[in-house]
Amino acid sequence: MPNQKQKSKKVIPIISDTSTVKSVSLYEAHQKIYPRNISGFYKNWRWAMIWMTQIVFYGVPWLQWGERQAVLLDISTHRFYIFGLVLYPQDLIYLVIILIIAALALFLFTAVAGRLWCGFTCPQSVYTEIFLWIERKIEGDRAARMRLDNMKFGLKKFYKKWLKHLAWISFSMLTGFTFLGYFTPIRDLIHNISLLNLSPWETFWICFYGFATYGNAGFLREQICKHMCPYARFQSAMFDNDTLIVTYDEERGEPRSGRSRKVDAKQSGLGDCIDCSFCVQVCPTGIDIRNGLQYECISCGLCVDACNSIMDKMEYPRGLIRFSTQNALTQHWTQHQVIRKILRPRVLIYSGLLLFMSAGLVYSLATQVAFKVDVIRDRGVMSRLIAGGKVENVYRLQITNATEKQETYRISIEGIKGLSIASDKEFTVNPAESRMVAVSLQIEDGSIKSGSHPIEFEIEAASTNAEISEKSIFYMSR
């Protein structure tokens, strides 16, 4: 009876001129990857980045700033709180700048050292490594996991698989809960969960993000990197021959052959690679780095750690697999020469743009006025003649207080001699709120010619003397 892998392959017959029938597979069934555990320099750095990113992700929603959550993207009130900063939908430009900075940073890091983002800080890689750690703790090492999967279904297999998936789902739901904690105050969320009082949307997003984590990190894993991530497809456009990538020194390693430690490789005409496939076994995407640079490589460096451990056992020099550049391999550069070539024109351009955009963002946030004003003309009455022989225009000013304390604002008018404010000139707005106020402007009839005249509203914050000017028009009827 055919096995599962044979069923999943699509095969078509090809009949040659000699009537010989051949079978050609159009695609291969997915082979599950069982990454082997390894220790070493890059593995330690990888876990350091995992700890750092997860402490930030899970810890930030619990930070307090005064009487509120320090970081809260409150969609219901259209306010984004980031420590002492309060942003509104009108501040979308800052999000655009942040996205541009992130893109430039990705270009810079890729030009310098390849896919370091993928290998060390990408959420897909981070959560896949966490899920693999849980899997190893419950099911055992690589060999034990392979035996368990090939074992007939029984009580032992059921228990271990059930326990693993329970741990995965629990961690995933915690991740979904934390994700929602950036949009709903996390302490209120805890309270609502304890009372079983979550709203349908809150329940949906916790489950959606949680099961997305469960599916991506537990099942899809390297398939996301290979087939769904666009970065893997266009990374080659940002690489050049001086980009640091994980490389196999073919000149030193070939011809590869298995041997004991007592064999003298040079006298036998062999390279340093003993063909142990340890570098393949530790790779989270299952590639053989000895076949050259491949788009599936996420530059995690685990194959470097694996190869170095074998070189130590064989008493060969380290670095058969290492982070290096194509030029360094072909021209036999020293490490100093490799580092010196990092500061090439494209890297300097990316760095300059990144520095300029980051400085501009910081300056803009530091100098922005802590309130916003929108002037809206009363469309119902363009202009009207009132008692006393005066012409009146009515405006509505929406004043948004972007601070977290009550503020008083003074309004004055410029642009037309004799134009005065006939309504209140001071208004108080509560913390982090908006208020729509009506402002009446009047002028003697006949003092200016008919038509539209430019004017300017001056709004000043009483406590800081910060000012905003907003242009409008005063309409004099015929």
N, C-alpha and C positions, 0 to 999 in steps of 0.2 A: 504494500500500500504506500503511495507517495507521501513523503513527509511535507510539513508546512512550507518549507523553503522551496521545494519543487513545485508546489501548487502556486506560489506567488510569482513565479517567473513566467513571462509571456514568451513563447517560443513559436517561430514560424519556420516552415520547411522551405528550403531553397533547392530547386532542381537544376543541376548543371547540364551542360550539353551532353554529357555522358550518362545522363539520367541518374546520377548519384544524388541521393537525398541527404542534405545536411541540415542540422538544427542550429539556429542562431538566436541567442537570447537578446531581446531588445533592451531589457533592463534586469538588474540583479535585485534580489530580495535584500532588504536591509539586514545587515549583520549587526547584532547587538555588540556594543563595545564594553569591555570590562576593564576599565583603567586600573592599572596596578598602582599601589601606594608607593611613594618614594619620599625620601627626606633629602634635604639639601638647601643650598643658598636660595634658589628661586622658589622652591616650595615654601620656605619660611617667609619670604617676601610676599608670596601670594596670600598666605594666611594672615600676615600682618595687614594687608590691604582689605581682606575680608573683615577682620575685626574692626578696622577703622570705619569702613563704609557702613557696617551694620550697627555699630554704636551710634553713628550719626543718624542713620535712618530710624532706628527704634528709640533713640533717646531724645531727639529734638522735639517731638510733639509733647513731651512731658515738661519741657522748660517753661517757666513762667516769666512774664514781663509785667510787673505791677500786678494788676488784678485780672490779667488775661493770659491766654496762651501766647508764648513768644512768637511762634510761627504758625499762622492760621490763614488759610486761603478760604475765607468765608464767602462762598458763592451766594448764599441766601441774602446777604446784605451788600453784596458787591464791594467788599472791602478785603484787601490782602494785608495782613499784619506780618511784618518781618522785623522782629525785635522792636526798635523804636520807630520804625518806618511804617506809615500807613499809605497804601497805594489803592487807586481806584481804577475802573475800566479805562478812564481817560489816559492813564499812565501806561497804556499798552506798548508805547515806544520802548519802555525799559525792558519789557519781555523780548522785543525784537532785537535789541542790542545784546541782551544776554545770550540769545540763540546764535547771533553772529559771533560773539566771543567764543562760545562753545565750539562752533564750527571751525574757527581759526585755530583754537587750541588742538582740536582733533587733527587738523592738517599739519600743524607744527609737530605734534608728537609722532604722527605717522611718518613724516619726512625724516625725522631724526632716528626713530627706533621702531618703525613698523607698527604692528598691532598691539602695542603694550596696553592700550585701553581694553582690548578684548581679553587679553590674558589675565589682567590683574584687577580691573574694576568694573567691567561690564556686568550688569545685573544677571544676565543669563549665565555667564561663567561663574560668578560668585555663588548664585543659588544652586547651580549644578554641583559645585564643589561641596557645598553644605549638605546637599541631598546624598552625595556619594559618601560623605563622612558618616551620615546616619546609616546608610546602607551597609558600610563596612562594619560599623559597631554592632549591627543586628545580624547580618548574614555572614560576616567573616571577610577574609581577604579575597583576592581575585580568584584563586583556585577554588575556594569554598563556595563562592557565588556561582561559579560556572557549574560546579557539581550540583548545587541546589537547583539550578534552573533545569538541569538535565535529569533530575531525580523524578520519579513517578510521584504523582500527587498523593500526599499522605498527611498525617497529623503534624509531623515536623515541618514540612514545607508550608502547610497552611498556617501554622503558628508564626513562623518567621516572616512570611509574606504579609500576613495580617498585621503583625506588630510593626513592620516597616512602613506599610501604607498608613497605618494609624498615626505614626510619628510624622510622616510626610504631610498628611492632611492637617494635623494639629499645628505644625510649623507654618503651613501655608495660610491657614485661617488667622494665625497671629500676624502674619505679614499683611493680609487683607485688612485686618482691624487697624493696624498701624498706618497703613496707607490712607484709610478713611479718616484717621485722626488728624491728618493735615487739612481736612476740609470741614470736619465737625469737631468741636472741642472734645479732646480725648477723654477728659474726666466725665463730661456729660455722656459720652458714648458708653463708658464703663457703667455708669448709673442706669442708663437705658437698657443695657444688656442684662444687668442684674434684675431689673423689673420686667424683663421680656417685653420691652416697650420700644423696640427699634422700628423706625419707619420702613416702609417697603423699599425705598430707594437706598437707605443705609444697609439693609439686609442684602439687597442686590449687589451693591458695590463690594461689600466684604466678601461675599461668595464669589463674585466674578473675578476679583483680583486674586483671591486665595486659590481658586481652582486654575486660574491662568498660571500661577506660580507652580502649582502641583503638576500640571500637565507639561509645562515647558522644562522645568528642572528635573522632574521625575521620569518623564517618558521621552520627550522630543530631544532634549539635551543637545548633542552636537548637530542634530538635524536643523535646528534653528540657525546655527552658525554656517552650515553648509548651503542651505537652500532658501532660508527666509531672510537672513540679514543682508541688506544691500551693501553694507560696508565692505564685506568680503569681495563683492563684485567690482567695486571701483577703487579698491585700495592700490591696485597696480598703477593707477594714474598718479598717485602721490609718492610712489617708490622711485628711487634711482639707484645707481650703482654704489652710492655712498650712504645708503640707508642701512642702519643696523638691523639685521634680521637673524633668525636662528639658521645657522648654516652648518653643513657637514663638509669637512675638509676631505674631499675626494682624493686629492693627491696624496695625502697622508694615509687615508684609510683603506684604499684599494691596492691590490685585490683583497677582499675580505675573506676570512676563513676561520672556522672554529679551531681551537687549539688549546693545549694546556699551557700553564704559565712557564713551563720549562723550555718550550720551543722558542728559539731565537727567530723572531719574525723577519729580520733583515737578511739573515743568512738563507732563510727559506723563501725569500722573495715575496713575502706577504705584507700587507698593510696592517695598520694597528687595529682595524675593526675586526672583532672576533665573531661577528654575525650572530650575536646573542639575541637580537631583536628586543632587548630591554627598552630601547628608546621608543619602539612601537607600542610596547605593552603599557607604558605610562602615559601615552598621548591621549588626551581627552577627546580628540576627534579621530583617532585611529589611523593617522597617516604615518608613512615612513619618510622621515626627514632626509634620509639618504638618497631619496629620489629627486632631491632638489626642492626649491621653493614651490609651495602649493597654496592655493587660495584658502584651503581649509585650515592652515596653520594660524593659531591665535597668539603666537609668540609668548606662551606661558613659561617657557624655559624648563619644563619638567624633563624633556629629553636630554637637556644639558646636564641636569643633576644625575639622571640615570647613567648617562655615558661616563661622566666623571667618576661615579662610584665604581664602574667596571674598570676604567683605566687605573684607578687606585689599586684594585685587586690584582690587576695584571702587571702593576708597577710600570705602566707607561705614562708619559706626560699627559696631563689633562688638556682639554680643549679640542678633542677630535670633533665634537659638536659644540658650538659656542655661538654667542652673539658676535657677529662680524659683518663685513660688507663684501659685496661682490668684488670690488676693486681690491680690497685688502687680501682676499684669497688669491686672486690671479696675480697680483703684484707683490705678494708676501710683505705687506706692510707690518710695521710694529704697532703696538697698541697706541703709542703716542701719535703716530701718523693717522691712525683711524680717528682718534678724538679730534685732532686738528682739522680734519676734513668735515667735521660736523658743522662748523661755522661757514657754510657755503651760502651763496646768494639767496636761494629760495628760503632757507632757514632764517636768515636775517630779515627777509621781507615779511615772512609770517610773524616773526617775533616783534618786529616794529609795528605791524598792524595790530597785533594782539595787545601790545603795550599801549598804543594810542587809544584803542577802543576801551580798554579797561580803565585807563586814566580818565577818559571822557565820561564814562559811566559814573565813576566815583565822584568826579567834580560836579556832574549834573545832580546827583542825589544829595551831595553836601550843600549845594547852593540853591536847591529848589525852594520856592516859596511854599509855606505850609498851608496854603489855602488856594482854592480855585474859584473862578467866577465865570459864569456864562450869562451874557446879556441877550434877552429875547424881547423884541418889540411886541407890544400888544396889537395883534393883527385885527382885532375887532374894531378898534378905533385908531386909525392912522394919525389923525390930528383933529382937534376939536376946539371951537371957540367957547370959552367959559365966561362966567360973570366977571366983570371988572375989566373987560376988553383984553383978555390974555388968551394966547394959544397954548394948548396943553398937549404933550405927548406922554403916553404911559408906557413904562418898560417893566419887565420882570427880570430880576437878577437872581440867579441861582448861585448861592454862596455855599461852598463846600469847605468845611473845617477839617483839614487833614491832620490835625493834632489831637491829642487825647486829653485836652483841657478846654473848658469853655472859653470862647474868644469873642471880643466885641470888634466890629468892623465899622469904619467911618467911610462915607461915600461923598465924593465931590465931583464936580463936572467942569470940563474945559472944552474950549473950541469955539464958543459963540459968546460974544460980549452981551451981558444982560440976561443970559439964561440962568435960571435958578432952580433949586430943588424945592418943590412945594410939599413934599412928604417927609417922613422921618429920615434923618441922615445917619443914624447909628442903629445897628442891628446886632443882636447877640445870637450866636450859633453854638449849640451844644457840642461836646466832644465827638469827633468822628461822625458828624452828621451833616446833612445838607438842608438848607432852608431857602425857600422861594419867597422873595420880598418884592413888593410893588414900589416903584419909584416914579414920581410924577415930576416932569420938567415943564416949566412955564416960561413964556416970554411975551412981552408986549406985542400986540397985533400990529403989524406994519413996520416993526423995527428992523426986520430983515426981509429980503425978497422971498417970493414963494419958491417952493422946490425943496430938494434935499440938501442938508448941510451936515458935514462931518462933525462929530463930537467925540469926546473921550471920557469914559468913566474912570475915576481914580478911586480905588478901594484900598484902604490902609488898615492893617491889623493893629489894634491899640497897644498890645503888649510888646510887640517886636518892631513896630514901625515898618514892617515889610509892606510893599505896595505892588499892586497889579493894575495895569492899564488895559481897558477893553474898549475897542472902537465901536461906534454905532453911528446912526444918523438921526437928525432932528428934521421932521417934515413940517414945513410951513405951507398951510393951505392957501389957495388963491383968494 
